[in-house]
């Protein structure tokens, strides 16, 4: 059975914003390795639309961007949305009962499946489906934005704390 892991870059004051700060090159290489090892990803509509950027090559990309795009394109993606009528390559639309469809994805696969986006994570947290939370804590303060936890957080237990590239800490928690 697969494990669902929700992980994102987060500011010191608890916000996620891919436009406000980005991972340094060494941390980006870590995310490439994670994407290469993941069984797949589950997206909410908004995060999926942001990530569709990786479907097309861009002339300004360097080797790291090409490596991430290749890993992202290779892995299966499940997209939870009642608004989208279709999804792109290697993606499956989850438009019905979120809980039963995500439970089926977990049961049919092994390995780690990324949960992408705080809104989707909120729904999956309420259903008790997320197995691990990974906060990549950056030394920046945003003062506003989308919080990592879009609703009250579940009771969590710290299982690891790792210093990543530069001043970033990865905090890994599991539900109690």
matplotlib code that plots the C-alpha trace (Angstrom):
import matplotlib.pyplot as plt

x = [0.0, 1.3, 2.0, 0.6, 3.1, 2.3, 5.4, 6.0, 8.4, 7.2, 8.1, 8.9, 5.4, 3.7, 3.0, 3.6, 4.1, 6.1, 6.5, 7.8, 10.7, 12.2, 14.6, 18.3, 20.0, 21.1, 17.6, 16.1, 18.4, 16.8, 13.4, 14.5, 15.6, 12.3, 10.3, 12.4, 11.7, 8.0, 5.3, 3.2, 1.4, -2.1, -3.0, -5.8, -6.9, -5.0, -1.6, -2.0, -2.5, 0.7, 2.6, 1.5, 4.4, 6.6, 4.7, 6.6, 10.3, 11.4, 14.5, 15.9, 16.0, 19.3, 20.0, 18.3, 15.0, 15.1, 15.7, 12.8, 10.5, 11.5, 10.8, 7.5, 6.3, 7.2, 5.2, 1.4, -0.6, -4.1, -6.0, -8.9, -11.2, -14.9, -14.2, -11.7, -13.1, -9.8, -6.2, -2.9, -0.5, 0.0, -2.8, -6.1, -9.0, -10.6, -13.9, -16.2, -15.9, -12.5, -12.1, -12.9, -10.9, -7.8, -8.1, -8.2, -5.0, -3.3, -4.4, -3.3, 0.2, 3.3, 5.8, 5.4, 2.7, 3.1, 0.1, 0.5, -1.2, -2.5, -6.2, -6.1, -4.1, -6.8, -9.4, -7.2, -6.2, -9.8, -10.3, -7.3, -5.5, -2.1, 0.6, 3.4, 3.8, 7.1, 7.7, 10.7, 11.2, 12.9, 14.3, 11.9, 8.9, 6.0, 3.5, 0.6, -0.4, -1.6, -0.9, 0.7, -2.1, -5.3, -7.3, -6.6, -3.7, -4.0, -2.2, 1.3, 4.5, 7.9, 9.8, 12.8, 14.5, 17.2, 19.2, 18.9, 20.8, 21.6, 19.5, 16.5, 15.2, 13.0, 10.6, 8.9, 5.7, 3.3, -0.3, -0.6]
y = [0.0, 3.4, 6.2, 9.7, 12.5, 16.2, 18.3, 21.9, 24.8, 26.9, 30.3, 30.8, 32.2, 29.2, 30.2, 28.5, 30.5, 29.2, 32.7, 34.4, 32.1, 29.2, 26.4, 26.9, 24.7, 22.0, 21.8, 21.6, 18.6, 17.0, 17.6, 16.1, 12.9, 12.8, 13.2, 10.4, 8.0, 8.8, 6.4, 9.4, 12.6, 13.6, 17.2, 19.6, 21.6, 24.8, 23.1, 20.9, 23.9, 25.5, 22.3, 21.9, 24.3, 21.2, 19.6, 21.8, 22.4, 26.0, 27.4, 29.1, 25.8, 24.3, 20.6, 20.6, 21.9, 19.3, 16.5, 17.6, 17.9, 14.4, 12.9, 14.8, 13.7, 10.1, 9.7, 9.1, 12.0, 12.0, 15.3, 15.9, 18.4, 18.8, 21.7, 20.3, 18.3, 16.8, 16.5, 16.3, 13.5, 10.7, 12.2, 10.8, 12.9, 12.2, 13.8, 11.6, 10.6, 11.8, 9.5, 6.3, 7.2, 8.2, 5.0, 3.0, 4.8, 4.0, 0.4, -0.2, 1.2, 0.8, 3.5, 7.1, 9.3, 13.1, 15.2, 18.5, 21.6, 22.8, 22.8, 19.2, 18.3, 19.9, 17.6, 14.5, 15.4, 15.6, 12.1, 10.7, 9.8, 11.6, 9.4, 12.0, 15.8, 17.3, 21.0, 22.4, 25.4, 28.4, 31.4, 33.9, 35.7, 36.4, 38.0, 36.7, 34.1, 30.5, 28.6, 25.2, 23.9, 25.3, 24.2, 23.2, 20.7, 17.2, 16.0, 15.3, 13.6, 14.7, 11.8, 13.6, 17.0, 17.3, 20.3, 20.6, 22.8, 26.2, 27.2, 25.0, 22.5, 19.5, 18.6, 15.3, 14.6, 11.7, 11.8, 10.6]
z = [0.0, -0.9, 1.6, 1.0, 1.9, 1.9, 1.7, 0.7, 1.1, 4.0, 5.4, 9.1, 9.6, 8.0, 4.4, 1.1, -2.0, -5.0, -6.4, -3.2, -2.6, -4.5, -3.4, -3.9, -6.5, -3.9, -2.5, -6.0, -6.7, -3.6, -5.1, -8.4, -6.6, -4.7, -7.9, -9.5, -6.6, -6.1, -7.3, -8.4, -7.2, -6.3, -7.1, -6.5, -9.5, -8.7, -7.9, -11.0, -13.2, -11.8, -12.3, -15.9, -16.5, -16.5, -19.4, -22.0, -22.4, -22.0, -23.8, -20.6, -18.7, -17.5, -16.8, -13.4, -14.8, -17.6, -15.0, -12.9, -15.9, -17.0, -13.6, -13.3, -16.8, -16.1, -12.9, -12.9, -11.6, -10.2, -10.2, -7.8, -9.5, -10.1, -12.5, -15.0, -17.8, -18.9, -17.7, -19.5, -20.3, -17.7, -15.5, -14.3, -13.2, -9.8, -10.0, -7.9, -4.3, -3.2, -0.3, -2.1, -5.2, -3.1, -1.0, -4.2, -5.5, -2.2, -2.2, -5.9, -5.6, -3.5, -2.5, -1.8, -3.4, -3.1, -2.1, -3.8, -2.5, 0.9, -0.2, -1.3, 1.8, 4.0, 2.5, 2.8, 6.3, 7.3, 5.8, 7.7, 4.5, 4.8, 6.3, 6.6, 6.5, 5.4, 6.0, 4.2, 6.5, 4.9, 6.8, 5.2, 6.6, 4.1, 6.5, 4.4, 1.8, 1.7, 5.0, 4.9, 7.0, 5.4, 8.5, 12.1, 11.9, 13.2, 16.2, 14.9, 16.1, 14.9, 13.4, 11.9, 11.5, 8.8, 7.8, 4.0, 1.7, 3.1, 6.0, 5.2, 7.7, 6.7, 9.5, 9.1, 11.1, 11.2, 12.6, 16.3]

ax = plt.figure().add_subplot(projection="3d")
ax.plot(x, y, z, "-o")
ax.set_aspect("equal")
plt.show()
